[in-house]
């Protein structure tokens, strides 16, 4: 191929003749350097040479970006690579990959806690209960939004101050400082937030895109563990002598759905979200059973007895939608916030504060009055088996659970001085 000395005039004057797709001129100043012109009018420096007996071609760049001397230097470099047995195209690909890796690492270093937290919640949305997911969202909410009901603005959650941080800035010192601040105003929420943050950090460490960004001792350093508030275990629980006042006040609640829901929590020992998520298809009045979601048996749930008095409460509820404890005002159609009504009932009854979880605790405690075996009450409440025999060798049938469940309900009603006859009051045919 003929060669010419590249000059600015020759480079700028080179074009593709009519009827051709491309045309080349070759430089005499650097081996393999050429200038390609296309029918579309584009001009590009290229280098062409031999590698292992085969002809290869590499694009250098456009004359507007590369001067003649720079193009010659690049052509000579490419020839040296080929003479050394290295494919210049592979080197270019490696450089692009390295540049992309640097770009991705820079983006990775800029990921904030909020961005990773949102992905964490989305990854677990199908595994967690609605209540558990809501707790994560509330603890991390920024605050400052109007309440959906009533007046006022939402308060920032304990985790909100950590959300804008980069993951790489989530150090042990930062977490310890955050805990010390939050523990002063809301120790219980701070302790809960720490446990959720700890699980989040562990999740990040298992994700390749986030692995190594957070300091390994961010949640386990001595300073962090020392800053975690030591909250006292809750022991709110209804006593036997408090049952008459509690039942009287709760049964007088104007909303029958809330009234039945609160009594159901006490009579079954179920978790609040398990009972709130009860559907009509989960209720079997004929064989007196409830199929409730379960924190332990997440896939299958658990089946517990439907006691006579509770059956009468459920049978009297309106069937507005699929939910047993329905709420026309709620976005998802089911009861969302019964605590206000419960707190008012406690005040009317003159009783100390008992949380909704305290009603679950009350069921487990009151079962001892009828000498119910602990394994029976644990199975009804959905506790994880605590012993080898319970885990592998105890599969109690529903009728055995029912015998004891009916007994504790009858005992509670007796203590509350409630006269009740299942067949007369509801017309339900109870399983004996």
Secondary structure, DSSP 4 states (H G I P E B T S, - for coil): --EE---HHHHHH--PPTT-SEEEEEESSSTTEEEEEETTS-EEEEEEEEETTEEEEEEEE-TTTS-HHHHHHHHHHHHHHHHTT--HHHHHHHHHHHHHHHHHHHHHHT-BHHHHHHHHHHHHTTTS-HHHHHHHHHHH----PBPSSSSSBPPPPTTHHHHTSBGGG--HHHHHHHHHHHHHH-HHHHHHHHHHHHHHHHHHHHSTTTTTSS-TTTTTSHHHHHHS--PPPP-----GGGHHHHHHHHHT-S-HHHHHHHHHHHHH---HHHHHT-BGGGEETTTTEEEE--SSSTTT-EEEE--HHHHHHHHTS---SSBSSB-TTSTTSB----HHHHHHHHHHHTPPP--HHHHHHHHHHHGGGGT--HHHHHHHHTPPP-SHHHHHT----HHHHHHHHHHHHHHHHHHTT----HHHHH------
